[in-house]
Amino acid sequence: MAGSDFENALIDGIYEAAIVPEGWSRVLRDTARLAGCKEALLGTVLDDDARLIASSPEFGQAYEELLRRIPFGINERAQRLLVHGRLGFITDKDVFSQDEIASAPLYQDILIPAGYGSAVATAIAAPSGDLTIVHCERSVTEGYVDAKGISALESLRSHFARAGLLGRRLAMERARAASQALEMMGLPAAVLGLRGQVIDANALFQDLMPGVFQDRAARLAVAHAPADDLLAAAIAALSRPDLPQPVRSLPIPARRGGVPMVLHLSPVRGQARDVFSFASAIVVATPVTAGAGLEAGLIGGLFDLTPAEARLAAAIAGGHTPREAAQRLGVTEATARTTLKRILAKTGSRRQADLVGLLKSAAPPR
């Protein structure tokens, strides 16, 4: 493909990817090729929420790992880009001296050993506050991107700016549509950002604020402290799916004449991230009504309990002591008490009496 044909096809791909995000990886591979680089990243930022899309899954994972290794989380390279790269594409040598590169741990300990360290990038700010970053990377041994490569990238800059803004706004509309669809099903729901803050909440969820839920600047919170501790742990774990995950169905006792609820937190993973950009999870609150009791299967489903934990919880809710429940289930009293501790932790209950009250108030969601 001739040079002009290649660039025209790349421009078309940029706008297509803004609407169909699956196309960004191919667009970024072609952008890196245009600059003579190995890989590329597209970053979009709004209200301190950042989303990185990479030219390949391997590069995306490797670069995020590099960022986690930066001391104190301070990325001096990115900070200098934001100051100097708003008028066009710049390279490392435009913002770092050779002495700095030769001595900075960021380069010598992290970037260069990983086969990187020579980048060309730009930061594009929109009047709305959105920020789009285009970043191409190669190894130090390949030298800096020359004037011809920078000129080719500059011809794409305005297209990336428009596409980044369009993609971000479409993502916000998708989040709003998701919460409204759940509202039509009678379910209070909200979409959470990368830090756990509320991106969008439907009217049913907003009606529960601030009595049950609180829309804090840092993250969504629950007025009931034990449930909020569980929510904080679940939100913190969203950014580390490689680690053991905490409970994501959080019981919330009735408050001020209301009904008990279970807050279900569903992470946005895999290809869903292409649809819900900047979203980390969707939360749905399912109210529960008074009932005579719960079967073990339903308890397990509501509160993320194992089958053994659910059977013991059902026995406890039925009025049996841990010793009596152990006899009924054919386990030792010590095993029953150990299991009970796990149940208390998962349901956010401090005492056995709190657990019994919570379970006895629960029945199938309306």
N, C-alpha and C positions, 0 to 999 in steps of 0.2 A: 504494500500500500504506500503511495506517495506521501511525502511529508505533510502536505496540506490536507490530503484526504484523511490521514491518520489523526491530525489535530481536529478536523471537523467532526469525525466520528467520536473522538474523545469528548468534545463539547456536548454533542448529543447525549452521550452516555452520562455526563454529569447531571443534566437535567432529568434524565430518566431515573437515575439513582435517587434523586431527591423524592421521587414518588414511589419507586420500587426499590427499597433499600438493599435488597439482595445484590444489586448491581454495583455497589460501592467498591467491593474488593477488586473487581475487574477494572474499574475506573482508576483506582489507586495504583494498580500494577502498571497500567499504561502511563499514568502520570510519572511514576518512578522511572520508567523506561525513557520517557521524554527528557528527564533530567539526568539520565545516565546513572541512576541510583539503583540500589537493590530493592528497597522496600519504601512504602509510604504510609502515612497516617492522616486521617481526617479527624480533627477534634472540633466538637461543638460545645459551647459553654454558655450557660445562662443562669443567673442567680447562684453562682458558685457550683452549679451542677455541670459536670464534664462528662462527655461521652467520646470514647476513642473507637474509631473504626480502622482496621488495618488492611493492608493489601493481601495479607495471608494470615490464617489463624496462628501459625507458628510465630510470625513476627509480632502479632498482637499480644500473645502470651509472654513472649520474651521481653517485649518492651515494658509491659506492666510489671514484670518481675524486676526489671532494671529500676523502674521508678520506686518500687518498694524498698530497694536497697539504698536509695539516696539518704545520707545522714540527715536526721531530723525532718525528713520529708520536704526539705527546701530545695527546689529545682532551680538553681541559679540560671541554667540554660534557658528554661521557659520564661523566667522573669525578665531576662534581657531581651528575649524575643518580643515579649509583650510591650516593652518600652520602645524598641527600635524597629520592629518588624511590621508596623502598622501601615507603612507607606509602600511596601513591596517585599519581595523575597530577599532574604539575607542569608549569609553563611556563618559558620562558627567564627571565622576569622574577622567578620565585621563587628563582633561584640566581645571577643576574647583575644587577648594578645597571645603570641606564641609562648611566652613565659607562663602565662596563666594555664594554657592548655597542657604544657609540660609538667605542671605541678599540681593541677587541680585533681583531687580524688575522683570527682565525677568522670573525668576523662581517663585518668591513668588506672583507676581501680575498677571502673564499671563499664564505661562505653567502649574504650579501645580493646580491652580483653575480650569483649563480646563480639568484636568484629565490626563495630560502629565507630562513631566519633566525628564523622564529617557529614553535616546536614545542610539542607537549604530549606527555609521555611518562611511563612508569612502569617500574620495575625490580622484578620479582617473584622473590624467592628461595625455593627449595624446600629442605626439610630435607636432601634428598639432595645438595645442592650445586649443582643446576641453577639457572640464572638465565634468566628470560624477560623480554625487553624489548619493549614496545609503544610505537611512536614514530610520531606523525602530524606532518606538516610542511606549512607554507604560507609565503607571503612576508611580510616585515615590514610591507609596506604594508597588509596585511589585518588587522593588529593581532593581539593575543593571543587565544587561545581563551577564551571567556567561561565563567562558572560553569555555565550550562546544558549547554554542550558537555562540560565536564569531568565533570559529573554523569552524563551519558549514557555516557561512557567508563568511569566507575567501576562502572557496572552490569555491565560486561563483564569487569572485571579478574579475578575469580575463575575465570571460564570460560577466559580466556587462560592463567591459571596452570596449570589442570588439563590443558588441551590441549597446552601447551608441554612439560610433563613427560611426558605420554603419547607425544607425537611423538618426543621424544628417546629414550625407552626402546625404542620400536618400531624406531627407526633402529639402535640397538645390536643388537637381535635380528636385524635383516636382515643386518647386517655379520657376525654370528656364523654365521648360516645360510649365507651365501655362502662363508665359509672352510671350513665343514664339508662343503658340497657338493663343493668342490674336493678335500677330503681323501678323499671317497668315490671320486674319480677317480684317487687315488694321487698327488696333486700337493700339495707343501708350499705353503701360501698364507697371506697375511696381508692385512688391511685397514688402510690407513694413514689417520691423521687429517690435518687441514689443515696441520699442521706437519711431517708425515712420521713422526709417532710411531705405534707399533703400537696400534690399537684392539682388534683381535682377531687371533689367529693359531691355525691348527689344530694338531693334535698333531704332524703331520709337520713343520711349520715349526718348532715349539718344539723338536723333537728336534735341529734344526740349530743351536740356541743353546747356548752362546756360541761354539762352534767355527767356524761359518760366518757366522752373523748375530748381531748384538748388539742387544738391546732397550734402547737408551739413552733417557734422559728427553727429550732434545731431538728425536731422530728414530731410525728404524731405521738401523743401520750394518752394514757388511760387514767382517769381520775382515781380508780382503785389501785393503790400502791403495789400490792403483790402482782396484779395483772400487768401493771406497767413495767415491773421488773422483767417479767417474761417477754413483754413486747420489745423492750430495749435489747435484750439478748438476741431475740430473733432478728431484729433489724441489723444489729451489729454483724451477725453471721451472714447476711445477704451478700456482702462483698467478698466472702471467703467460702465459696461453695465446696472447696476441697477439704474443709474441716468438718468434723461431726456437727450436725445441725441440731439446734435446740427445738423445743416444742413450738409448733406453729398454729395450734388451736388453743386459744387462751380464754378460759372461763372468766366471766365478769359477773359478780353477784348483783342482785337487784339493788337499785338505789332510789330512795325517795318515791316509793310507790310504783316504780317501774318493774320490768321483768328481767330475770337473769338473761345474759347473752353469752354467746361464744364468738370471739373474734377469730376468723380464719385468715391467715396470712399466706398468700400464694405467690411465690417468687416468680419474677419474669425471667425466663431462662431461654437459651438457645435461639431459635429463629423468632421467638416472641419478642426478643430485644429489637429486632428489625422493625416490628410493628409498633411497639411501645418504647420508642427511644426516650431516654432519660428516666424511665420507670424502673424501679427495683422490685416492686411487688404490688399486688392488688389485694386489698383487705375487704372482707365481707363480714358484717355482723349479723348473726342469726339469732333472733330472740327465741327463748324457750318458755313453754307454758307449764303451769302446775300440773303434776301428774302423780300417780300413786308410786311410781318408781321407774327405774330404768333397767333394761336388760343389759347384760355385759357387752354385747355387740355394739349397742348404741353408745354406751359410755366410752368404749374404746374409740369409736369413730369421732365422738365429740371432743375428746381430750387427748388424742394421740397416745393412748395407753396400749401396752402390749396385751395379748390375750390373758396372760396370768394376772397382770395388774388390773385389767377390766373386771375379771371374775371376782377378785378380792374387793374392788371398789363396790361392785354390785352387792356383795355380801355385807359390807360395812353399811351401805345405804339402806339395806334391809333391816338394820338394827342389831346386827351381830357384832360382838366384840372381836378384836383380832384373834383371840384364842379360839372362840367359837368358829370364826371364819376359817381359821387354819384347819380345824377338825373337819369342817364341811368340804374343804378343797383338798384334803389329804396331804397337807404340807406341815412343816414344823411351825411352832409359834414364832420362832426366831426368823424364819423365812418370811412369814406373813408380816412381821413388824418391819423388816428391811424393805419389803415390797411396798408397804404402806408409806414409808418415808419417800420413796420415789413418786408415789401417787400424789402426796402432798406437794412435792416440789413441782410436778407437772401441772397441777391444777391451781397453783398459787395459793393454796390453803395453808394456814399456819398451824391449825389444830385439827384433830379428828372431827370435832363438832362442826367446824367450818366446812369440812369436806362433806359431812352428812347433809348439812343444810343446802349446800350447793347441788349435790346430786339429787336430793329429794325434790328440788324445785325444777328439775330438768325433765323434759319430755320431747318428743319429736318436734322440730322447728315447724312453725306455721307456714 
